[in-house]
């Protein structure tokens, strides 16, 4: 029955008002109008029909086991979605898609219930199924709305917490039950049903943050990001090892990140996903915050708490691929609706996942609207887009003959490029005070340049080249570093081609790569010294900062998603010393204009002193006129260098504002007694210089004192 509303519900027949209803397994059916009850004769099979006067009625259904159910008839209600919604949905330009599709607790024709709508243009039939109808797709077949491809039904009496799916009779004759692509909630995996969630009526208390947040992510702002996987930050082993809830994370994680001086917290994907081992990077429910940590309002509590603490919240967002799970988007209406039909375009060999068809306007609309949804409904401060490189190139991770060229014979994915540009235009157009960030591992031009200048329109791009080169350098035994100093200097060649974030992310501490501490050469003390020096180099280098959880206290082993961070190690003095350093680096970065206002401006950086033979490297960071310049000197060998001569750009006193060899960080406390004075001896291209103690495996930071 493709058009059930043409046959069921109230109809005129022989100048009388008839009621028809399909009630499988019913023994008797009656219609109640006010105080009057009228039996409906069984017409044929499980269909009951008869003349009944009165507009407002309910169905009374009695079953063989004696049970009686009374409900309003879903087929007595007019459509909920109007012509304009249908037009935008059909055109693929509905920027508030989530307000039209999905499940919405609402009042329709003065009756409380839930409106359900789903896009399945090639389906022969779509039914709503759930506990309320014994998951029987015969009972509540939905209405097809014109040529929009949308199916809808209003279900009286159903509300928040209802479990449901869409049963789809596909164009190919397949019969499958699908989760709601625009559902606000899901069951806890491995269960797969969608859950009606009423996300209206939340009382946000973050107006002050929202009004001021534009400056928090600006190019001249100190942006320091703590990347977190909510499921493994901390666990409740007194309750079976469960992860913390959103509310508990608001109580514990937010103050922890704030105390360390980070400006933002970035969450690995929380859009509902079926497999814990994917860490969220294979989502099924793009519009549903995962139930693993609580319902949607409690995720809002988390964001509200972050904003109250002065922290922005970024979300890892995955529009690059989706899993093949039968209840998800794959082959949704019996056709390749969301994905390409040709596996050379539609299947990711690396991840065994499917690729969105970015050239289809409705699919592009689905994704662009989702980006806006997180900003609108959850007040997020930005999105970090995963695996952008895999989207930009048709031959990404494919051999010859395994990919389809574009219309010009090249490997660029024009449709994906257009989608990313449209997404960034829509997000920044509606919310110019947020940030979008690309994880893009190639030299694709203009990733963080405006769309109207030919770029992709992202606010920032991860500097994967910096990460790879500097880690290759710091992992070497110091005796060999003299031959590889270009690993440190090379990244500056492209540093200002994009607006960069320097990432030490989860990807660097998994899959056998070891922890950050394990990467360091030498004995235990040298490992810590190397790591402290590396972090100081990172925080004083141009570019915004990102650090994955656990790295802040030098977790000794690599990250595991199904456990928690090694908090016992964090209490060890050497590990806690690294955490103290991160806290001080964040404070120095935020409080010192020269270290952040020109992160993305080449005028803010100059090489100062470099001796590959000694593995020493120096540079100056500049702010605006009137900002005190900062001199950074790195020693990447285990050799103490006394009376190290260093040119400086201004005469006077230079305060030692950070020394990674300080005993408070676990070092040997070899330093410069709080600062040094310059002498008029030219060096390193400057008229004045200073003589400093440069401890082994250390970074010393000097800031010019006020005149």
C-alpha positions, 0 to 999 in steps of 0.5 A: 500500500504505497498511498495508505492515506488514500484508503485508510482513515476518514473518507466520504463514501455514498455521501456518508463519512466512513472510517477505515482502519487496518488492524492485524490480529484484532478481534474487534474494532470500534470507533469512539466519538465523545461518549458514543462507541460504534463498532466497525465491521470487518471488511476483509482480512484485517481491514475494518470499515464503516460509517461514523459521524464526527470529526474527532475520534479514537480507535478502540481495538480488542485482541484475542488475549483480552487486551484493549488498546485505545488510540487516535488514528494516525490516518485521520491527520493532515500532512505536517510538512508544508509545500515550502518544506517539500520544495526545499527538500526536493531541491536539496537546499533545506539548510534546516533539514533537521527541523523537517526530517527525523522525529519531532515531538509536537502538537498537530491539530491540537493533538500531542504526538510525534511527527516522523519524516524520512527521505527515501525517493525510490522506495516502494513503501516506507513504514514506521515500526517500533515497540508501539506496533510490535515492529510490524511494518504493515501497521503504519505505512507512511504517506509519500509527499508528492515528488519530494521523495519524503515519507511522513506520518504523525503518530498521536500519543507517541513521545520522547523515548519511543524506539523506532525504525523505518521499514523500507520496501526498496526499489529492488524488492528488499525489505530492511529496517533502517535507523533514522538518518536525521534521528536525534537519538539512538539506542546504546550499541549494539542495539540499533533502533533510533530513539525519539528525543525532544531537544526543544526547550533547553535553557542555555546559560552561555550568552556571554560566551556566545557574544565574545567567542569570535575573538577566541578562535581568531587568527591572532588569538592564542588557540590551544586545543586539548583533544579528548576521547570521552570514552577513555579519559577516565572510567568508573571502575567502581561501576563495572568500568563504564565511561563517565557521563556527559554530566560527570565529564562536565564536572571533571574533564572541563575543570581539568582542561581549564586548569591546564590553560587550554583554550578549547577542547576537541572531541573525537566524534560523538555522532552515534556510531555502532563500533567502539573500535572505530573511535567514532570515525564510522558514524551512523547517526550524524544528528545524534550525540552518542547515548554512550554518555547520556541523552542530548540535553546532557551533552548540552550540559557539557557544552554549557559547562565548557563555555562557563569555564571559558573553553570552546568546544570543537567536534571531530566531524566525519563527512568523508565516509560511513559504515556499511551496517545494514541499519545505516545509510547503505543502499537505503531505499533499495538504491545507492542513495547516499553512496556512489553505485560504482565502488571505484567512487563509492567504497573506501578500501582503507576503512571498508566504508562507503563514500557519500555521493557529494554530487547529489544535491540532497546528499550534499544538503544532508551534510551541510545541514548537519554541520549547521545543526551542531552549531545551532542546536549544541552551540559548538564552536567549530568542526574539525573535518576528518580525512579531507585528503581522502575526499579531495582526490578520486585516486586517494589510496587507489591503484591505477584502474581502481578509480574514475577520473573527473570530467577533465581526466584528472584526479581531483574530486570536483564534487567533494571540493564544491561540497566543502566550499558550500559547507564552509560558506554556510557555516561561516555565513550563519556563524562567523564566530566559529572555526572549521579545521581541515585534517588535510595531509597533502599540499592541496592549495588554499585549504584555509583560504576563502572560497571567494579567493578560490580556497576551500574556506576552512579557518585552519588546517592541521600542519601534518608536514610539521608533525611528521618532520619534527617527530622524525627529528626528535625520535633520533638519537641526539648523536645523529640529529646534526645531520637532520636539522632541516627536519626542523627548519623545512616546515617554515618554508610552507608555514605561512601558506595556510593558517596552521594548527600544529597537531600532536593528535591521537593518531600519533599514539596508536597502532604501535607508534607508542606514546610520546614518551616512548618515542624519545631516545635515551634513558628515562631522564633523557626521554623526559628532557627530550619530550619537554624540549619538544613541547616547548619547541612546539608551543613557541613555533608559529601555529596554533596548538593541539595535544591529545589527552594523556600526552600532557603528562607523558603517559608511558604507554600508547592510548587504548580506547577501551580503557582509561588514561594512566592516572597513576603514572600522572601522579609520578613527579617526572610525569607531573613535571611535564604536566606542569610544563604544559600548564606553564607553556599554555600560560606563556602562550596566552599571556605573551602576544609575540607568541600568538598574535602573528601565528599566521603572519610571516612578520612574526618570525625570524631565524636567529641562530642555528648550528646543525653541528651542535644541534642548536636552533634559535629564533625570534617571535614578534608581535605587534608594535609595542609587544615585547619580542621573545627569543627562543633557544633550543639545545637538542643534544645532551651537552651543557653549553655555558656562556652561549652567545646569542644575538638579540633584537633589542638591548636591555634585560631579557627575562628568562620566562621559561626553561624546560630544565627547571626542577619544577618540570623534573630538570636539573635546574640549570638556568640563567637566574631569572634573566640576562642583560645584553651587551653591545656585541654584534651577533646573529645579525643584531647589534646586541647579544646575550650570554646564556646557560643552555642546559642539555636537551632543553629550550630556553625562552627569553622575553624582553623586559619592559623599558 
